């Protein structure tokens, strides 16, 4: 049986036919016809459209018995059937054609070069054409089937591509267009309009939904205002309307130039319960300061009728808060006490301890201030008590029980110096989220709602409860109100102790005093309050119950505020009359007390030595133990029921109180301390009245699944409040896709041109192996520039808030998963806005669905990479850093330098770590493989270094890389504090 070979005529050459040899006899070359180059080039076609010379050539071949002339999917591609015995001779002749050997009877001639215009066209990646029609350089040169047409098998006819189909160059059959695509007759590509319609519909739906939600929100707000107005007295309504308009309550200034009330007027609620002696002004938690310091409970903790009357006299908001606290703690005593002995902390790798030899206690229901100069160890001491860092030496007890302090973090609240709250949420939403996450999981939604309402009312935030908090740069509420919101987020969790880092920092004097009075009242209700204070004004200093003074990581004094002056006067310091004792104490403990002591050593070391000497003079044991004094007991010193010191429970830890040997005023100071620090709700022995802390800890906090849903809901709400950012992101993505599509539009979807299959490679135009990888490169760079900065914002803007929440017991995994899931819709919309204009303009032969999927997973990778960067780079530097890294990752896609060159460098593993390579391989395979009927795509794959198959494997690798990035980001979320650069 004869073998079929394809024989072509050079541009202006001649072609011979080799006669077959029978039964192995030597064959002779029969020269059937010789067509000189120039004559062939000048030969004109007949009116039938077929060259007379071609007809002569066809008949000559048939007469000679060499075979018959056929067309194979391309007009004028000549096919000759020959015997296998002459295959070698034919191959040798074709080789001589390619190698340019001279004309002889036994060899083929050199081809004649094309004219200049055609040569320029071929070098420019175009077929030689006249008036848009492909032509050959001679009558025997095969011509590729015209784009927009198809040439069925046989190659004798050319048909225009029908409507609903498109035909790439050299197509033998038309390719059906996808449903909804625009493909008129004669199309060489398809335009996808269904995705465009879906995108427009989605945008319209989102806009309409936003309008409806905004309208409903305004209706709801108006209804609440109307209902609130109807429920108040006429005079209160007038005040409420005035505040609604001005957001402030202005009062007449007295003749002395001071307001008739020294409270922060911004912080008062409207129409709330008026306290005794204050007219119609609601003072929130500060109402507790007006109550007598008594506890009407018997030794068994049962409330007496007098105690019930006392609670009934409290405003309903405070009573609601107290009831919630009791329910959360399963007891009446709602505070924690701390005892510590020989406490020390020395970081690893350092030779000097930060804390050393700290001994003392913090009683339940007291307002304790930690004071000291810079580097005194205040923050470290507070962090040790909160369980944030583990002490290296000593002993610490909580309610008389030793153990790890970290286990109590769900019962402890921490208010940082900076007001770390979400600016995109309202006052109520910030506090409500904290309550839902941290309150006992057995509470119903209504109980949580009631507790949050009580907290907001008691913090005097009712009139701004539905106002956005705002940021420091763009404030919506005042600084004092922001501080109260930060405190409210902790009170919403029903803590038994609250630590505050410089709560008065950044506030004016009036707001600072108001905040400290609120904290004093909270302590009066039984919650332990420990605050780091810097240079308090006189009024604030006198509010304090206990003082802990530190210098160089050691104690200078610990005891009641009223005893600090006698203590320092014992060592020669003189407190000036009418001076701010807070400033005097600050000067002394920072080593600047020469103004108060004319002679002697005033150094910090001398002060530390004085305290150590005082401790040695005390006969009581150093290690703290729980001691309880009840009315009528011998320890109380009296059995008189009317004595305040004996009618209330006095739970205390016996510690060093070194003032007693030095002044007879200590007894008075201690009595004043007990009166000022007594809890309105105090009962007997803590351990006797309170459920075990272990049981409380087990019930505290929502489940991880519940926390995930709450964090996800909050994240979606934040995005809704930042719609301008969302529209900016999708607009930037649409612009990037439009510009990139416009750049590729001139290629009409032809993004690859290779060598024709053998033996026709000599007719190939200039090969274009780079367009497909370059399109992937530009796509990767564009996606990186569009999504890197938004990806950073997912976590970087909330790192401080998350750290605060995690330290309070929030689930890191639930938060991370919720934030990662919340950006998927936004990421999908950005990808759609990018891919639709890109595919609409560039018209690649790669399906829109595959292109969208590949781009989406690359978005997924870049968002994950940006999340990793946000964990290890400072917030202000992260966006730029992420954009640069995304640009580098895009460049490592294997387009330039080509992946084949990288493989020769033995560096392919580095490029393969980049998601850009896998995106480029998907693009290359899908843009090149469909043209395998025309070009030698295997050689193109070898030259570029990409594979042609493995579509879904590459997709899976992109998903895997994006997931690995997120795992690394989660690791950074947990341990990223030390990793940040």
Secondary structure as UniProt FT lines:
FT   STRAND          3..6
FT   TURN            11..12
FT   TURN            23..24
FT   HELIX           37..42
FT   TURN            47..48
FT   HELIX           52..64
FT   TURN            75..76
FT   STRAND          79..82
FT   HELIX           84..86
FT   HELIX           87..99
FT   TURN            105..106
FT   HELIX           116..123
FT   TURN            124..125
FT   STRAND          129..130
FT   TURN            131..132
FT   STRAND          133..134
FT   TURN            139..140
FT   TURN            147..148
FT   STRAND          149..150
FT   TURN            153..154
FT   STRAND          159..160
FT   TURN            163..164
FT   STRAND          165..166
FT   TURN            169..170
FT   STRAND          175..176
FT   TURN            179..180
FT   STRAND          181..182
FT   TURN            185..186
FT   STRAND          191..192
FT   HELIX           194..230
FT   HELIX           234..246
FT   TURN            255..256
FT   HELIX           265..267
FT   TURN            276..277
FT   TURN            279..280
FT   HELIX           284..290
FT   TURN            299..300
FT   HELIX           305..313
FT   HELIX           316..329
FT   STRAND          338..345
FT   TURN            348..349
FT   STRAND          355..362
FT   TURN            364..365
FT   STRAND          367..372
FT   TURN            374..375
FT   HELIX           378..386
FT   STRAND          393..398
FT   TURN            399..400
FT   STRAND          401..402
FT   HELIX           405..411
FT   STRAND          412..415
FT   TURN            423..424
FT   HELIX           427..438
FT   TURN            441..442
FT   HELIX           445..458
FT   TURN            459..460
FT   HELIX           462..464
FT   TURN            465..466
FT   TURN            473..474
FT   HELIX           479..491
FT   TURN            492..494
FT   STRAND          497..501
FT   TURN            503..506
FT   HELIX           509..524
FT   TURN            525..526
FT   STRAND          528..532
FT   HELIX           538..543
FT   STRAND          546..551
FT   TURN            552..553
FT   STRAND          554..560
FT   HELIX           561..563
FT   HELIX           564..570
FT   TURN            571..572
FT   TURN            577..578
FT   HELIX           581..589
FT   TURN            590..591
FT   HELIX           594..596
FT   HELIX           604..617
FT   STRAND          626..629
FT   TURN            631..632
FT   HELIX           634..636
FT   TURN            641..642
FT   HELIX           644..647
FT   STRAND          650..653
FT   TURN            658..662
FT   TURN            664..665
FT   HELIX           666..677
FT   TURN            680..681
FT   HELIX           686..689
FT   HELIX           693..699
FT   HELIX           704..721
FT   HELIX           723..744
FT   HELIX           745..747
FT   TURN            748..749
FT   TURN            758..759
FT   HELIX           761..763
FT   HELIX           770..796
FT   TURN            797..798
FT   HELIX           799..807
FT   TURN            808..809
FT   HELIX           812..842
FT   HELIX           848..872
FT   HELIX           875..891
FT   TURN            892..893
FT   TURN            895..898
FT   HELIX           899..904
FT   TURN            905..906
FT   HELIX           908..912
FT   HELIX           915..928
FT   HELIX           929..931
FT   TURN            932..934
FT   HELIX           937..944
FT   HELIX           951..975
FT   TURN            976..979
//
